[in-house]
Amino acid sequence: MELLFVDDLLEELYDATEGHPHRCDYPPEGEDGCDGLTPKPCENGRYCYAPVTYKASLGHIVECLHAFHDQPQTLMMPAAAPDSFEKKLFSMYISYLPADRAAFPLKTAADERGSFTELIKTFGNGQISVNITKPGAVKGQHWHNSKWEIFVVVAGHGLIRQRRLGTGEVIEYDVRGDDPKAVYMLPGYTHSIENLSDTDDLVTIMWANETFDAGRPDTFSEPV
């Protein structure tokens, strides 16, 4: 199937009304290997055409729609490169969502130290989560072999500590929501985050370069 998205059609209409159309001819079937249906761009062609179209099988479209439908459960955002068919299809899909499906609940793991909630997962670009640490609590106390993370405190006052494995070398970062900074959690360093407040929660946005795999968690407990 060949598909033309309305945004690409409108862009071509705008170009045409401003005197910059894309022009083409439709050579008859068999001429220069043409099929009679595919536009052949030429400066003085008889026809105007929209140059950006997409070819996709019905099976691929159905596969995409199932993935879009399941996203609130899987948290996996579709692989949608800029100007790709999948990006435009997903934009169209969510534009038709009813109000009761435009918001969805998230699963939260909580204990006496606070909570952890996965927000978004991606193909090849990791995942984003939000971590809440209660006043006085310490979380983390583990290390990763090859996984790396970025922590950004967006509310509260905390201390990030990292120790290189096999050494007593500790790096400390004072982190505050009113002065946000991004801090790498270094592979091969055990790390922790502590809420220094007696009253306020510490809220941290966390990005990991890969989605969590329970079969290969690459997470090993060790105090800083």
C-alpha positions as CSV (number, residue, x, y, z in Angstrom):
1,M,0.0,0.0,0.0
2,E,1.2,3.5,-0.8
3,L,0.0,6.2,1.7
4,L,0.0,9.9,1.7
5,F,-0.4,11.7,5.0
6,V,-2.5,14.7,5.1
7,D,0.3,16.9,6.5
8,D,2.5,16.1,3.5
9,L,-0.5,16.7,1.1
10,L,-1.1,20.1,2.7
11,E,2.6,21.1,2.6
12,E,2.5,20.3,-1.2
13,L,-0.7,22.4,-1.6
14,Y,1.0,25.3,0.2
15,D,4.1,25.0,-2.1
16,A,1.9,24.9,-5.2
17,T,-0.2,28.0,-4.2
18,E,3.1,29.8,-3.6
19,G,4.3,28.9,-7.1
20,H,6.7,26.1,-6.1
21,P,4.9,22.9,-7.0
22,H,6.6,19.5,-7.5
23,R,5.8,18.5,-11.1
24,C,5.8,15.1,-12.8
25,D,4.6,13.0,-15.7
26,Y,3.2,9.5,-15.7
27,P,4.9,7.7,-18.5
28,P,2.9,4.9,-20.0
29,E,3.4,1.3,-18.8
30,G,6.5,-0.2,-20.3
31,E,8.2,3.0,-21.2
32,D,11.6,3.1,-19.5
33,G,10.5,0.5,-17.1
34,C,7.5,2.6,-15.9
35,D,4.3,1.1,-14.6
36,G,2.0,4.0,-15.6
37,L,1.1,4.7,-12.0
38,T,4.4,6.0,-10.5
39,P,5.1,9.7,-11.0
40,K,8.3,10.6,-12.8
41,P,9.6,14.0,-11.5
42,C,10.3,16.5,-14.2
43,E,10.5,20.3,-14.1
44,N,7.9,20.9,-16.8
45,G,5.6,17.9,-16.1
46,R,1.9,18.1,-16.8
47,Y,0.9,17.2,-13.2
48,C,1.6,18.3,-9.6
49,Y,2.3,15.6,-7.1
50,A,3.2,15.2,-3.4
51,P,6.7,13.8,-3.3
52,V,6.6,12.3,0.2
53,T,4.6,9.1,0.4
54,Y,5.1,5.8,2.2
55,K,4.8,2.2,1.2
56,A,3.8,-0.2,3.9
57,S,2.1,-3.6,3.9
58,L,-1.2,-4.1,5.6
59,G,0.5,-6.5,8.0
60,H,3.0,-3.9,9.1
61,I,0.3,-1.3,9.7
62,V,-1.7,-3.8,11.8
63,E,1.5,-4.7,13.8
64,C,2.1,-1.0,14.4
65,L,-1.5,-0.4,15.6
66,H,-1.3,-3.3,18.0
67,A,2.0,-1.9,19.4
68,F,0.4,1.6,19.8
69,H,-2.6,0.0,21.5
70,D,-0.4,-1.9,24.0
71,Q,1.9,1.0,24.8
72,P,0.2,2.0,28.1
73,Q,0.8,-1.6,29.3
74,T,4.3,-2.1,27.9
75,L,5.5,1.5,28.2
76,M,7.4,0.9,25.0
77,M,7.3,3.9,22.7
78,P,7.3,3.0,19.0
79,A,10.5,3.3,17.1
80,A,9.7,6.5,15.2
81,A,12.5,8.2,13.5
82,P,11.9,11.8,12.3
83,D,9.6,12.0,9.3
84,S,9.2,8.2,9.3
85,F,5.9,6.4,8.5
86,E,5.7,5.1,12.1
87,K,6.0,8.6,13.6
88,K,3.2,9.9,11.4
89,L,1.0,6.9,12.0
90,F,1.4,7.2,15.8
91,S,0.6,10.9,15.7
92,M,-2.5,10.1,13.8
93,Y,-3.4,7.2,16.1
94,I,-3.2,9.2,19.3
95,S,-5.1,12.1,17.8
96,Y,-8.1,9.8,17.7
97,L,-7.8,8.6,21.3
98,P,-10.9,9.1,23.4
99,A,-10.4,11.2,26.6
100,D,-10.6,8.1,28.9
101,R,-7.6,6.5,27.0
102,A,-5.4,9.7,26.8
103,A,-4.3,9.1,30.4
104,F,-3.3,5.8,31.8
105,P,-2.1,4.5,35.2
106,L,1.5,3.5,35.9
107,K,2.9,0.8,38.2
108,T,4.8,1.9,41.2
109,A,7.1,-0.1,43.5
110,A,7.1,1.4,47.0
111,D,8.6,0.7,50.4
112,E,9.6,2.6,53.5
113,R,12.3,4.4,51.6
114,G,10.0,5.8,48.9
115,S,8.9,4.7,45.5
116,F,10.1,4.0,41.9
117,T,8.0,4.3,38.8
118,E,8.9,3.5,35.2
119,L,7.6,6.1,32.8
120,I,8.7,5.4,29.3
121,K,10.7,2.6,27.6
122,T,12.3,2.8,24.1
123,F,13.8,0.5,21.5
124,G,17.5,1.1,21.7
125,N,17.5,4.3,23.8
126,G,16.8,3.0,27.3
127,Q,14.1,4.1,29.7
128,I,13.0,7.0,31.9
129,S,11.8,6.6,35.5
130,V,10.9,8.7,38.4
131,N,12.3,7.9,41.9
132,I,11.0,9.4,45.2
133,T,13.2,9.1,48.2
134,K,11.6,9.9,51.6
135,P,13.2,12.3,54.1
136,G,16.4,10.8,55.5
137,A,16.3,7.7,53.4
138,V,19.1,6.2,51.2
139,K,18.5,4.3,48.0
140,G,20.7,2.6,45.5
141,Q,23.7,1.0,47.1
142,H,24.5,-1.0,43.9
143,W,26.6,-0.9,40.8
144,H,26.4,-1.8,37.1
145,N,29.0,-3.5,35.0
146,S,28.1,-1.8,31.7
147,K,24.8,-0.1,32.2
148,W,25.0,3.6,32.8
149,E,22.4,6.1,34.1
150,I,21.8,9.8,34.5
151,F,20.1,11.2,37.6
152,V,18.4,14.6,37.7
153,V,17.0,15.8,41.0
154,V,13.9,18.0,40.2
155,A,12.7,18.6,43.8
156,G,14.3,18.4,47.2
157,H,17.9,18.3,48.4
158,G,20.0,15.2,48.2
159,L,23.5,13.7,48.1
160,I,24.7,11.3,45.3
161,R,27.7,9.3,46.3
162,Q,29.7,7.0,44.0
163,R,32.7,4.7,44.9
164,R,34.9,3.1,42.4
165,L,34.9,-0.7,43.0
166,G,37.9,-2.1,44.9
167,T,38.9,1.4,46.2
168,G,38.0,3.9,48.8
169,E,37.6,6.6,46.2
170,V,34.2,8.3,46.8
171,I,32.8,11.1,44.6
172,E,30.0,13.2,46.1
173,Y,27.5,15.5,44.4
174,D,25.2,17.8,46.2
175,V,22.0,17.9,44.2
176,R,19.0,20.2,44.5
177,G,15.7,20.6,42.7
178,D,16.2,24.4,42.5
179,D,19.6,24.0,40.8
180,P,19.2,20.9,38.6
181,K,22.2,19.1,37.2
182,A,22.6,15.8,35.4
183,V,24.9,13.3,37.1
184,Y,26.2,10.2,35.4
185,M,26.1,7.0,37.4
186,L,29.4,5.5,36.2
187,P,29.8,1.8,35.3
188,G,32.0,0.1,37.8
189,Y,31.1,2.5,40.6
190,T,28.6,1.6,43.4
191,H,26.3,4.5,43.9
192,S,23.6,5.8,46.3
193,I,21.3,8.7,46.6
194,E,20.3,10.2,50.0
195,N,17.6,12.6,50.9
196,L,19.1,15.3,53.1
197,S,15.8,16.9,54.0
198,D,14.0,16.1,57.3
199,T,10.6,17.1,55.8
200,D,10.5,17.0,52.0
201,D,10.6,14.2,49.4
202,L,13.5,14.0,47.0
203,V,12.3,13.6,43.5
204,T,14.7,12.3,40.9
205,I,14.2,11.7,37.2
206,M,16.4,8.7,36.1
207,W,17.4,7.7,32.6
208,A,19.1,4.3,31.9
209,N,20.7,3.5,28.6
210,E,18.9,0.2,28.4
211,T,15.5,-1.1,29.5
212,F,15.5,-3.3,32.5
213,D,15.9,-7.0,31.7
214,A,15.1,-9.3,34.7
215,G,17.1,-12.1,33.0
216,R,20.2,-9.9,32.9
217,P,19.7,-7.1,35.4
218,D,23.3,-6.0,35.5
219,T,22.7,-4.7,39.0
220,F,24.8,-5.9,42.0
221,S,24.3,-4.9,45.6
222,E,27.3,-3.2,47.4
223,P,27.2,-0.3,49.8
224,V,29.1,2.8,48.9
